[in-house]
Amino acid sequence: MIAINGIQHKNSIRRSVTSALLLGLIVSPPLSINSAIAENTDPVVRKIDSVITASVLVSAPPTQAWEVLTRYESTALRMPDIRYVKIIERNGSKVKLQQTYKSSYTFGLKIPALLEVEEKGRSMINYQLIEGNLIKKLEGNWILIPTNDGTLIAHRIEIEPALPGFLKPLFASRFEKNLKNSMVILRQIILETPRVQPLEANQ
């Protein structure tokens, strides 16, 4: 259970997020987080070696967050760094996506990439790079963690650009800033989306 005040609250959230991301676990039972706090809490972004983690609280159910995350084309195009996205192929829970990135962290260049995405249990999305320009490694996952008043959305990403060493610190700082902005936008999109009823309610 997480305390709902001050530093203790923030530190508890960070510990829960880090554990969920790095260990790939879904927190159970649901976290107790006040919805007003969820909407006024900035995304948390951390970097450990080559792994960057980001999380944001949203006062919406996991079904609603899942609906937005899996709208790969329309949701992605609202992100600040994605200029093009297209679903190339879908086979059950696996999707191939073509994307093009352009942002301050790409230094103005358009960077195309082909990704393979795998959906797991409507609570986790894994992805990895198949091929891409100026990217040595790109993989990560999204995890939806239920709370009593909504959802904690956690994003883990490992990225290694094909850049000279002296540019990598600048890339990292710009990438982290973009990621934080993207999480803010994602929360806005989820809150704009009509509530999705659980599958059981439609049976």
C-alpha positions as CSV (number, residue, x, y, z in Angstrom):
1,M,0.0,0.0,0.0
2,I,1.3,3.5,-0.9
3,A,1.1,6.5,1.4
4,I,-0.7,9.4,-0.2
5,N,1.3,12.4,0.9
6,G,4.6,14.2,0.3
7,I,7.9,12.6,-0.3
8,Q,6.9,9.2,1.1
9,H,4.2,9.0,-1.6
10,K,6.6,9.9,-4.5
11,N,9.3,7.6,-3.3
12,S,6.9,4.7,-2.9
13,I,5.6,5.2,-6.5
14,R,9.1,5.3,-7.9
15,R,10.0,2.1,-6.1
16,S,6.9,0.3,-7.3
17,V,7.4,1.5,-10.9
18,T,11.1,0.6,-11.0
19,S,10.4,-2.9,-9.6
20,A,7.6,-3.5,-12.1
21,L,9.6,-2.3,-15.1
22,L,12.9,-4.0,-14.3
23,L,11.5,-7.3,-13.1
24,G,8.6,-7.3,-15.6
25,L,6.0,-7.9,-12.9
26,I,2.4,-6.7,-12.6
27,V,1.8,-5.3,-9.2
28,S,-0.9,-7.1,-7.2
29,P,-3.1,-6.3,-5.4
30,P,-4.1,-3.0,-7.1
31,L,-2.2,0.1,-5.9
32,S,-4.2,2.6,-3.9
33,I,-3.6,6.0,-5.6
34,N,-6.0,8.9,-5.4
35,S,-7.2,10.0,-8.9
36,A,-6.6,13.7,-8.2
37,I,-3.0,12.9,-7.4
38,A,-2.8,10.8,-10.6
39,E,-3.7,13.8,-12.8
40,N,-1.3,16.2,-11.0
41,T,1.7,13.9,-10.9
42,D,4.4,14.5,-13.5
43,P,5.7,11.4,-15.4
44,V,8.7,9.8,-13.7
45,V,11.7,9.1,-16.0
46,R,14.8,7.3,-14.9
47,K,17.9,6.0,-16.7
48,I,19.9,3.0,-15.4
49,D,22.8,2.2,-17.8
50,S,21.2,1.8,-21.3
51,V,17.7,1.2,-19.9
52,I,15.3,4.2,-19.5
53,T,12.1,3.8,-17.6
54,A,9.1,6.1,-17.6
55,S,5.7,6.0,-15.9
56,V,2.6,8.1,-15.5
57,L,-0.6,7.8,-13.5
58,V,-3.9,8.2,-15.2
59,S,-7.4,8.1,-13.7
60,A,-8.8,5.6,-16.3
61,P,-9.2,1.9,-16.2
62,P,-6.5,-0.4,-17.9
63,T,-9.0,-1.3,-20.6
64,Q,-9.1,2.3,-21.7
65,A,-5.3,2.7,-21.6
66,W,-5.0,-0.6,-23.6
67,E,-7.4,0.7,-26.2
68,V,-5.2,3.8,-26.7
69,L,-1.9,2.0,-26.7
70,T,-3.0,-0.5,-29.3
71,R,-4.2,2.2,-31.7
72,Y,-0.7,2.1,-33.1
73,E,-1.2,4.4,-36.0
74,S,-3.4,7.2,-34.6
75,T,-1.9,7.3,-31.1
76,A,1.7,7.3,-32.4
77,L,1.1,10.2,-34.8
78,R,0.3,12.4,-31.8
79,M,3.7,11.8,-30.2
80,P,6.2,14.6,-30.7
81,D,8.9,12.5,-32.3
82,I,6.9,10.3,-34.7
83,R,6.4,11.6,-38.2
84,Y,5.1,8.4,-39.9
85,V,3.6,5.1,-38.8
86,K,2.0,2.2,-40.6
87,I,0.9,-1.3,-39.6
88,I,2.7,-3.6,-42.1
89,E,1.3,-6.9,-40.9
90,R,-0.8,-8.3,-38.1
91,N,-0.8,-12.0,-37.1
92,G,-2.8,-12.6,-33.9
93,S,-1.1,-10.9,-31.1
94,K,1.9,-9.9,-33.2
95,V,2.2,-6.7,-35.2
96,K,4.9,-5.3,-37.5
97,L,5.1,-1.5,-37.5
98,Q,7.0,0.9,-39.8
99,Q,7.8,4.1,-38.1
100,T,9.8,7.3,-38.9
101,Y,11.2,9.4,-36.0
102,K,12.3,13.0,-36.2
103,S,13.0,15.1,-33.1
104,S,15.8,17.0,-31.4
105,Y,17.3,13.7,-30.3
106,T,17.6,12.6,-34.0
107,F,19.4,15.9,-34.7
108,G,16.9,16.8,-37.4
109,L,17.3,13.6,-39.3
110,K,14.4,11.3,-40.3
111,I,15.1,7.9,-38.8
112,P,13.0,5.0,-40.2
113,A,12.6,1.8,-38.2
114,L,10.7,-1.5,-38.5
115,L,9.5,-2.9,-35.2
116,E,7.9,-6.2,-34.2
117,V,5.3,-5.8,-31.4
118,E,3.7,-8.5,-29.3
119,E,0.6,-8.0,-27.2
120,K,0.4,-10.0,-24.0
121,G,-2.8,-10.5,-21.9
122,R,-4.1,-6.9,-22.5
123,S,-1.6,-5.7,-19.8
124,M,1.8,-5.8,-21.5
125,I,3.2,-4.9,-25.0
126,N,6.7,-6.0,-25.9
127,Y,8.5,-4.5,-28.9
128,Q,11.9,-4.9,-30.6
129,L,13.7,-3.5,-33.6
130,I,13.9,-5.6,-36.7
131,E,15.8,-3.0,-38.7
132,G,16.4,0.7,-38.7
133,N,18.8,3.4,-39.7
134,L,21.3,4.8,-37.2
135,I,19.9,2.5,-34.4
136,K,22.0,-0.3,-33.0
137,K,19.4,-1.5,-30.5
138,L,15.8,-0.7,-29.7
139,E,13.5,-2.8,-27.5
140,G,11.2,-2.4,-24.6
141,N,7.8,-2.9,-23.2
142,W,4.7,-1.2,-21.9
143,I,3.0,-2.5,-18.7
144,L,-0.4,-1.5,-17.4
145,I,-0.6,-1.7,-13.6
146,P,-4.2,-1.5,-12.1
147,T,-4.7,1.0,-9.2
148,N,-7.8,1.5,-7.1
149,D,-8.5,4.7,-9.0
150,G,-7.1,4.0,-12.5
151,T,-3.9,2.8,-14.1
152,L,-0.1,3.2,-13.7
153,I,1.4,3.1,-17.2
154,A,5.0,2.0,-17.1
155,H,7.3,2.1,-20.1
156,R,10.7,0.4,-20.3
157,I,13.0,1.1,-23.2
158,E,16.5,0.2,-24.1
159,I,18.0,2.2,-27.0
160,E,21.5,2.4,-28.4
161,P,21.9,4.9,-31.3
162,A,24.7,4.6,-33.9
163,L,26.4,7.9,-32.9
164,P,29.9,9.0,-32.0
165,G,30.6,8.7,-28.3
166,F,30.7,12.5,-27.7
167,L,27.1,12.9,-29.0
168,K,25.6,10.1,-26.9
169,P,25.1,12.2,-23.7
170,L,23.3,14.9,-25.7
171,F,21.1,12.2,-27.4
172,A,20.3,10.7,-24.0
173,S,19.2,14.0,-22.4
174,R,17.1,15.0,-25.4
175,F,15.5,11.5,-25.7
176,E,14.5,11.5,-22.0
177,K,12.9,14.9,-22.3
178,N,11.0,13.7,-25.4
179,L,9.9,10.6,-23.5
180,K,8.6,12.6,-20.6
181,N,6.6,14.8,-23.0
182,S,5.2,11.7,-24.8
183,M,3.9,10.3,-21.5
184,V,2.1,13.5,-20.7
185,I,0.5,13.4,-24.2
186,L,-0.4,9.8,-23.8
187,R,-2.2,10.5,-20.5
188,Q,-4.2,13.3,-22.3
189,I,-5.2,10.9,-25.1
190,I,-6.4,8.3,-22.7
191,L,-8.5,10.8,-20.7
192,E,-10.1,12.0,-24.0
193,T,-11.0,8.4,-24.9
194,P,-14.5,7.2,-24.0
195,R,-14.4,4.6,-21.3
196,V,-14.1,1.0,-22.5
197,Q,-16.3,-1.5,-20.8
198,P,-14.7,-4.7,-19.5
199,L,-15.3,-7.7,-21.7
200,E,-17.4,-9.4,-19.1
201,A,-19.9,-6.6,-19.2
202,N,-20.6,-7.2,-22.9
203,Q,-21.2,-10.9,-22.5
